[in-house]
């Protein structure tokens, strides 16, 4: 399976915690993941007010779950856009992020400090772009087909989903 190329040209200052140039391997699928916040399944911010670490950890769990939904993982992420309400959290952000990404070949990345996010109390938002090689994409599609054909058991549906289908 072809691998993405992660390059830091000698003609640009060496980056800390990200890669300047990522050349995705093809053919494959390009996945765009909307900005994720530190929200739990009840759509509530995790941690107490101002708990950046808790929000950052939940943000990356949410990204992981979004990637998994399309048969991808952090190894497929080629670009992260990171938004902070306080740029002084950048060090803590990197500690959390580095538990999820390959630090030997980190994705291209942008960090921006902004005055506020759309959700009151949110301290961080991260969006991702991933490229899933054709072989991995085919494997994920085959697994989904096996679920549909009854060869694998699908995940149980919530009671709310089941009741909506009955109506």
Secondary structure as the mmCIF struct_conf table of DSSP 4:
data_model
#
loop_
_struct_conf.conf_type_id
_struct_conf.id
_struct_conf.beg_label_comp_id
_struct_conf.beg_label_asym_id
_struct_conf.beg_label_seq_id
_struct_conf.end_label_comp_id
_struct_conf.end_label_asym_id
_struct_conf.end_label_seq_id
STRN STRN1 UNK A 5 UNK A 7
TURN_TY1_P TURN_TY1_P1 UNK A 10 UNK A 11
BEND BEND1 UNK A 12 UNK A 12
HELX_LH_PP_P HELX_LH_PP_P1 UNK A 13 UNK A 15
BEND BEND2 UNK A 16 UNK A 18
BEND BEND3 UNK A 20 UNK A 20
STRN STRN2 UNK A 21 UNK A 23
BEND BEND4 UNK A 26 UNK A 27
STRN STRN3 UNK A 28 UNK A 36
BEND BEND5 UNK A 38 UNK A 38
STRN STRN4 UNK A 39 UNK A 39
TURN_TY1_P TURN_TY1_P2 UNK A 41 UNK A 42
BEND BEND6 UNK A 43 UNK A 43
STRN STRN5 UNK A 45 UNK A 45
BEND BEND7 UNK A 47 UNK A 48
TURN_TY1_P TURN_TY1_P3 UNK A 49 UNK A 50
HELX_RH_AL_P HELX_RH_AL_P1 UNK A 52 UNK A 68
TURN_TY1_P TURN_TY1_P4 UNK A 69 UNK A 71
HELX_RH_3T_P HELX_RH_3T_P1 UNK A 74 UNK A 76
STRN STRN6 UNK A 77 UNK A 84
BEND BEND8 UNK A 85 UNK A 85
HELX_RH_3T_P HELX_RH_3T_P2 UNK A 87 UNK A 89
HELX_RH_AL_P HELX_RH_AL_P2 UNK A 90 UNK A 97
TURN_TY1_P TURN_TY1_P5 UNK A 98 UNK A 100
BEND BEND9 UNK A 101 UNK A 101
HELX_RH_3T_P HELX_RH_3T_P3 UNK A 103 UNK A 105
HELX_LH_PP_P HELX_LH_PP_P2 UNK A 106 UNK A 107
STRN STRN7 UNK A 108 UNK A 113
BEND BEND10 UNK A 115 UNK A 115
BEND BEND11 UNK A 118 UNK A 119
TURN_TY1_P TURN_TY1_P6 UNK A 120 UNK A 121
STRN STRN8 UNK A 124 UNK A 133
HELX_RH_AL_P HELX_RH_AL_P3 UNK A 134 UNK A 148
TURN_TY1_P TURN_TY1_P7 UNK A 149 UNK A 150
BEND BEND12 UNK A 151 UNK A 152
HELX_LH_PP_P HELX_LH_PP_P3 UNK A 153 UNK A 158
HELX_RH_AL_P HELX_RH_AL_P4 UNK A 159 UNK A 166
#
